[in-house]
Amino acid sequence: MSTVKSVLMLSILLLSSGLPVLAAAELKIGVVNTTRLLQESPQARESRKSLEREFSPREKKLREDQKRFKEKEEQLMRDSAVMSDAKRRKAERELLAMKRELQRSQEEFREDLNIRQNEELNKLQKVISRIIDELAREKGYDLILGENVIHAAKHIDITPQILERLEREAGK
């Protein structure tokens, strides 16, 4: 990102230093909405589906475990008045152990999911960067901007072209 900022700052300095307007007209700039690419590209959709297939069984098991925990907790609340002290303490210890195991499982699930999401995001970002770079070289762009662009005219927004290439590549 610092390279893009440096190029942008250099461009602004050169343009504001009194160079002829003709030089500015020759500068070819493009803008890419990377957020849109990360949401709409076929690779992003496939990545989301893959993560869902990979993690849905574990998520389902966690929901079932949570349900069982709630049921046991409710049962202890209902029956604690008629239980012996020893039986109640044993049930409370079992419930506490179950709660700890559930929390540990949830934390492991979140960590594993985050790791896999980051892996998939990194893969997708590499593909997107490569395609943006290829398009920039082919079309002769001097500068392509990504994040934090407040406004861009439609004629410099190359996001649809990048999406089209991502779709073609996904169809291979």
Secondary structure, DSSP 8 states (H G I E B T S, - for coil): -HHHHHHHHHHHHHHHTT--HHHHHH--EEE--HHHHHHHSHHHHHHHHHHHHHHHHHHHHHHHHHHHHHHHHHHHHHHGGGS-HHHHHHHHHHHHHHHHHHHHHHHHHHHHHHHHHHHHHHHHHHHHHHHHHHHHHHHT-SEEE-TT-----GGGB-HHHHHHHHHHHHT-
